[in-house]
């Protein structure tokens, strides 16, 4: 019997990180002082995203050389991405959140760990202690100052190192952050930019007047919150949660695709849709048993190519909207897998130009956020691990894990057991629900 999940290895709680220096990095050339408009998608995402990028030792690039090159590259990047050196502010006239591009800089932290890189455990396993590789305190320059970007470079005893980057989600989505990393790597190598970013966020401004032409059950107004819900799927849970990494190999994914096609072998199904349908079913049925309960899964859809005219691929803000699929638990339990995959596919297909504009206009009229039982957040195809820095590609990249039982994260498996096209799935659930989820995860695979 295949082992589709991995028991938690012993996780180091204290990574013995010492902070040596905290400074600010400023744009390497003078930049224009201005305000950057934030779209209704950007302004909902007013929270930080923390990623850690691990690198093996490279004799040509010891940590002190990398520190200098990375810091200089960041200074150059703050010229191209001038908003990243700015600060969030509320415009008193429009009452909108925007970025004051004031060149106040990004944070930069130099640290070291007493461990070697191969001593801190399996990098692919979500260790909450990896938060020690990103800098939490943002007011290290002056009280109350909150940079939109803070980078921490932590060296290990072996010469390897971790680069932890904290950015406000208002600045980038996954795709534009990948482009930012490509550009940072190019600047570190003294090469031209990989991509010239497009900064015109008015491309995703609401229409005037706003026109909400579709119902949007995937969005909930702040005034209509059910009791006990105050921040939706983005809210961290105070419950005791078990973490597990579930693995799907490329063979597992092919098998799910075949099951989804049923008798119609000509049907095109995507890996993401079959994985999402599989996880949705397991998550919905791991809770209290109620066949009539309605369950909604949310997942991000990149709208760059779906708009008319399409957004530039180099669009540097947030260009993802939340698609949804909804079904009764009875259908999730007893319905065919192909019908569930079809419902998930319909959610993404629904995201036309008019639907996306309607969702953006909804954000102009109401204050609210995505609303569903579970959000599947995919880092699977973003390719952070393919970014070629002068000192090499990362051994592994991951976000710092958090206690959010309503978000399931997908990651590339980085070879190993999952194969190159496999996926690692991080799930956090209360112990009893996790037990049920685990059993269903295996049951629905056969």
Secondary structure, 3 states (H helix, E strand, C coil): CCCCEECCCCCCCCCCEEEEEEEEECCCCCCCCEEEECCHHHHHCCCEEEEEEEECCCCCCCHHHHHHHHHHHHHHHHHHCHHHHCEEEEECCCCEEEEEECCCCEEEEEEEECCCHHHCCCCCCCCHHHHHHCCCCCCCCCCCCCCCEEEEEEECCCCCEEEEEEEECCCCCHHHHHHHHHHHHHHHCCCCCCCCCECCHHHHCCCCCCCCCCCCCCEEEHHHCCCCCCCHHHCCCCCCCEEEEEEECHHHHHHHHHHHHCCCCCCCCCHHHHHHHHHHHHHHHCCCCCCCCEEEEEEEEECCCCCCCCCCCCECCCCEEEEEEEEEHHHHHHCCHHHHHHHHHHHHHCCCHHHHHHHHHHHHHCCEEECCCEEEEECCCCCHHHCCECCECCCEEEECCCCCCCEEEEEECCCHHHCCCCEEEEEEECHHHHHHHHHHHHHCCC
